[in-house]
Amino acid sequence: MDSRELADVSAWIRLAPLMTEYLPFTRQDLRPAGLTVLLDEVLLGARSVLVECGCGAASVLIARLLNRRGFGHLLSLEHDERQAAFVASQLRREGLGHVARVVHVPLMPHPAAIGQAGWYAPETVHDEVSEYVDRFGLVDLLLVDGPSGDDLIRYPAMPVFRGVLAPGAAVLLDDIGRPGELTVMDRWRQEFALRFRTEQSIGYALLTP
């Protein structure tokens, strides 16, 4: 068993209190060890206005944690209609709709995209995020775990969300073991003065207050 596998086994033990019932995990989901990095930041950083690009099992676990803690909200954007419907139905079934919301947003050409890569439909994102921020305040945690596709498809997340991120907000980018995500992280580092550290396949940075 290598170090990654050991880290994931340890993470499953830590995640056990949130595994109140079975959830399907796919290859696109955060690794268990990555999930603990995320959830630790939610708790230790007292994050309360969360946005997630891409939804899955992590969305439900975040919602369970926020519900148990007693404060915080999550907005998830998902381009896969079937995935969005499943996660939304799971949240409703568990009575978590008051802390988490999933919005299906198809991929379209986007002005912030690099090359031919698209991103989430600009008007829908603008309307959803504007309403969310008006209601709950500036975003203090941004998790970029989607969309999946071309190498640089996740790049627009920072150009789009930078204006609604709170001072000191946490920015997490998953899958940084892949060349595309490494390039995206490097560009964000240069263009937005982010100082990333890497942990369990996640790039993690805090915005300068």
C-alpha positions as CSV (number, residue, x, y, z in Angstrom):
1,M,0.0,0.0,0.0
2,D,1.5,3.3,-1.1
3,S,1.3,6.7,0.7
4,R,-1.7,7.8,-1.3
5,E,-3.6,4.7,-0.4
6,L,-2.6,5.0,3.3
7,A,-3.8,8.6,3.3
8,D,-7.1,7.6,1.9
9,V,-7.6,4.8,4.4
10,S,-6.9,7.2,7.2
11,A,-9.3,9.7,5.7
12,W,-12.1,7.2,5.5
13,I,-11.8,6.7,9.2
14,R,-12.0,10.4,9.8
15,L,-15.0,10.8,7.4
16,A,-17.0,8.0,9.2
17,P,-19.1,10.4,11.3
18,L,-20.5,12.0,8.1
19,M,-21.1,8.6,6.3
20,T,-24.6,8.3,7.7
21,E,-25.7,6.4,4.6
22,Y,-24.3,5.1,1.4
23,L,-23.1,7.5,-1.2
24,P,-21.7,6.6,-4.7
25,F,-18.2,7.9,-5.3
26,T,-16.9,8.2,-8.9
27,R,-13.5,8.7,-10.3
28,Q,-14.4,12.4,-10.7
29,D,-15.0,12.9,-7.0
30,L,-12.5,14.2,-4.6
31,R,-10.2,11.6,-3.0
32,P,-11.1,10.9,0.6
33,A,-7.8,12.5,1.7
34,G,-8.7,15.5,-0.4
35,L,-12.1,15.7,1.2
36,T,-10.6,15.9,4.7
37,V,-8.4,18.8,3.5
38,L,-11.6,20.6,2.3
39,L,-13.7,19.8,5.4
40,D,-10.9,20.8,7.7
41,E,-10.8,24.2,6.0
42,V,-14.5,24.6,6.3
43,L,-14.3,24.0,10.1
44,L,-11.0,25.5,11.0
45,G,-11.5,28.5,8.7
46,A,-15.1,29.0,9.8
47,R,-16.1,29.1,6.1
48,S,-19.8,29.9,5.7
49,V,-20.4,31.0,2.0
50,L,-19.1,28.2,-0.2
51,V,-19.2,27.8,-4.0
52,E,-18.3,24.5,-5.7
53,C,-17.7,24.0,-9.4
54,G,-18.7,20.4,-10.1
55,C,-20.9,18.4,-7.7
56,G,-20.8,14.9,-6.3
57,A,-20.5,13.0,-3.1
58,A,-18.4,15.8,-1.6
59,S,-21.4,18.2,-2.0
60,V,-23.5,16.0,0.2
61,L,-20.8,15.5,2.8
62,I,-20.2,19.3,2.9
63,A,-24.0,19.8,3.4
64,R,-24.1,17.3,6.2
65,L,-21.2,19.0,7.9
66,L,-22.8,22.5,7.5
67,N,-26.1,21.2,8.8
68,R,-24.5,19.6,11.9
69,R,-22.4,22.7,12.6
70,G,-25.5,24.9,12.4
71,F,-24.4,27.6,9.9
72,G,-23.1,28.0,6.3
73,H,-24.4,27.5,2.8
74,L,-23.2,25.8,-0.4
75,L,-23.9,26.6,-4.0
76,S,-22.8,23.9,-6.5
77,L,-22.6,24.4,-10.3
78,E,-22.7,21.3,-12.4
79,H,-22.8,20.8,-16.2
80,D,-23.9,17.2,-16.2
81,E,-27.7,17.2,-15.9
82,R,-27.9,13.7,-14.6
83,Q,-25.3,14.3,-11.9
84,A,-26.9,17.6,-10.9
85,A,-30.3,15.9,-10.6
86,F,-28.9,13.0,-8.5
87,V,-27.1,15.3,-6.0
88,A,-30.0,17.7,-5.8
89,S,-32.4,14.8,-5.1
90,Q,-30.1,13.4,-2.4
91,L,-29.9,16.8,-0.7
92,R,-33.7,17.0,-0.7
93,R,-34.2,13.5,0.6
94,E,-31.8,14.2,3.5
95,G,-33.5,17.5,4.3
96,L,-30.4,19.5,3.4
97,G,-32.0,21.9,0.9
98,H,-31.7,24.8,3.4
99,V,-27.9,24.6,3.4
100,A,-27.0,23.4,-0.1
101,R,-28.3,24.0,-3.6
102,V,-27.2,22.4,-6.9
103,V,-27.7,24.3,-10.2
104,H,-27.4,22.6,-13.6
105,V,-25.4,24.9,-15.8
106,P,-24.6,23.7,-19.3
107,L,-21.2,24.4,-20.9
108,M,-21.0,27.1,-23.5
109,P,-18.4,29.3,-25.1
110,H,-17.1,31.7,-22.4
111,P,-15.1,35.0,-22.8
112,A,-12.7,33.9,-20.0
113,A,-12.0,30.5,-21.5
114,I,-8.7,29.7,-23.0
115,G,-8.7,28.4,-26.6
116,Q,-11.7,26.3,-27.6
117,A,-12.6,25.2,-24.0
118,G,-16.0,26.4,-22.8
119,W,-17.2,26.9,-19.3
120,Y,-20.5,27.2,-17.4
121,A,-23.1,29.4,-19.2
122,P,-22.1,33.0,-18.3
123,E,-25.6,34.5,-17.8
124,T,-26.7,31.6,-15.6
125,V,-23.6,31.8,-13.5
126,H,-23.9,35.6,-13.2
127,D,-27.6,35.4,-12.1
128,E,-27.1,32.5,-9.7
129,V,-24.0,33.9,-8.0
130,S,-25.3,37.4,-7.8
131,E,-28.4,36.2,-6.0
132,Y,-26.4,34.0,-3.7
133,V,-23.9,36.7,-2.7
134,D,-26.7,39.2,-2.2
135,R,-28.4,36.8,0.2
136,F,-25.4,35.4,2.1
137,G,-22.4,37.7,1.5
138,L,-19.1,37.3,-0.3
139,V,-17.8,33.8,-1.0
140,D,-15.2,32.6,1.5
141,L,-14.4,29.2,0.0
142,L,-14.2,28.3,-3.7
143,L,-13.7,24.7,-4.6
144,V,-12.9,24.1,-8.3
145,D,-13.5,20.4,-9.0
146,G,-15.2,20.8,-12.4
147,P,-16.0,21.0,-15.2
148,S,-14.2,18.1,-16.7
149,G,-13.0,18.3,-20.3
150,D,-10.2,20.1,-22.1
151,D,-6.9,20.6,-20.2
152,L,-7.5,24.3,-19.3
153,I,-11.3,24.1,-18.9
154,R,-11.2,25.1,-15.2
155,Y,-9.2,28.3,-15.8
156,P,-12.3,30.7,-15.9
157,A,-13.2,30.0,-12.3
158,M,-10.8,32.7,-10.9
159,P,-11.5,35.4,-13.5
160,V,-15.3,34.8,-12.9
161,F,-15.3,34.6,-9.1
162,R,-12.5,36.9,-8.1
163,G,-14.8,39.9,-7.7
164,V,-17.1,38.0,-5.3
165,L,-14.4,36.4,-3.1
166,A,-14.0,37.7,0.4
167,P,-10.6,38.9,1.7
168,G,-8.8,35.8,3.0
169,A,-11.1,33.4,1.1
170,A,-9.8,29.9,0.5
171,V,-9.4,28.7,-3.1
172,L,-9.0,25.0,-3.7
173,L,-8.3,23.3,-7.1
174,D,-8.6,19.6,-7.4
175,D,-6.7,17.2,-9.6
176,I,-3.4,19.1,-9.7
177,G,-1.6,16.0,-10.6
178,R,-2.8,16.5,-14.1
179,P,-0.9,18.7,-16.6
180,G,-4.0,20.9,-17.3
181,E,-4.7,21.7,-13.7
182,L,-1.0,22.4,-13.0
183,T,-1.1,24.9,-15.8
184,V,-4.3,26.5,-14.5
185,M,-2.8,26.7,-11.0
186,D,0.4,28.4,-12.3
187,R,-1.6,30.9,-14.3
188,W,-3.8,31.8,-11.3
189,R,-0.6,32.1,-9.2
190,Q,0.8,34.6,-11.6
191,E,-2.4,36.5,-12.5
192,F,-4.0,36.7,-9.1
193,A,-1.0,36.7,-6.8
194,L,-2.1,33.4,-5.2
195,R,0.4,31.4,-3.2
196,F,-0.6,27.8,-3.6
197,R,0.5,24.9,-1.4
198,T,-0.3,21.3,-2.5
199,E,-1.8,18.6,-0.3
200,Q,-3.5,15.4,-1.3
201,S,-3.8,16.3,-5.0
202,I,-5.3,19.7,-4.1
203,G,-3.9,23.1,-4.7
204,Y,-4.8,25.3,-1.8
205,A,-4.4,29.1,-1.5
206,L,-5.7,32.0,0.6
207,L,-6.5,35.4,-0.9
208,T,-4.5,38.2,0.6
209,P,-6.8,40.1,3.0
